[in-house]
Amino acid sequence: MYGIGGNKVLVFRDEALVVAIATTNNHVEGASALTDKLPVGDILEAAAPANAQ
C-alpha cells in the first residue's frame, strides 16, 4: 500500500511484522520507486531479534 510521496506499509505475515515507511518525498516524481529501493532485507534482519520468541 502506497501513500503520497512514497509512504508505504509493508506486511510480513510470516514474521508477524508490519513496517510503516514515512518519507518526505511529497510530489516527487518516482517517489514510490525510491521507497522500493530501500533494503527490505535489512529491515527484516533488524526486526528479527524483536520477533524472536
C-alpha positions as CSV (number, residue, x, y, z in Angstrom):
1,M,0.0,0.0,0.0
2,Y,1.4,3.4,-1.0
3,G,0.6,6.9,0.1
4,I,1.6,10.2,-1.3
5,G,5.3,10.8,-1.6
6,G,6.4,7.2,-1.3
7,N,4.9,6.4,2.1
8,K,4.4,2.7,2.3
9,V,3.1,0.0,4.6
10,L,4.7,-3.5,4.4
11,V,3.1,-6.5,6.0
12,F,5.2,-9.6,6.6
13,R,2.7,-12.2,7.8
14,D,5.3,-14.9,8.4
15,E,7.2,-12.7,10.8
16,A,4.1,-11.1,12.4
17,L,5.6,-7.7,11.4
18,V,4.2,-4.5,9.9
19,V,6.6,-1.8,8.7
20,A,5.4,1.7,8.0
21,I,7.8,3.8,5.9
22,A,7.2,7.6,6.0
23,T,9.1,9.8,3.6
24,T,9.3,13.5,2.8
25,N,9.2,12.9,-1.0
26,N,5.9,14.7,-1.4
27,H,5.1,15.3,-5.1
28,V,8.5,14.0,-6.2
29,E,8.3,12.0,-9.4
30,G,9.2,8.4,-8.8
31,A,8.8,8.6,-5.0
32,S,7.3,5.2,-4.8
33,A,10.2,3.7,-6.7
34,L,12.6,5.4,-4.3
35,T,10.9,3.7,-1.4
36,D,11.0,0.4,-3.2
37,K,14.8,0.7,-3.4
38,L,15.1,0.6,0.4
39,P,16.8,-2.6,1.6
40,V,13.8,-4.6,2.9
41,G,16.1,-7.4,3.8
42,D,17.9,-5.1,6.3
43,I,14.6,-4.2,7.8
44,L,13.7,-7.8,8.3
45,E,17.1,-8.6,9.7
46,A,16.9,-5.7,12.2
47,A,13.4,-6.7,13.3
48,A,14.3,-10.4,13.8
49,P,15.6,-10.1,17.4
50,A,12.4,-8.2,18.3
51,N,10.3,-11.0,17.0
52,A,12.3,-13.9,18.4
53,Q,10.4,-15.9,20.9
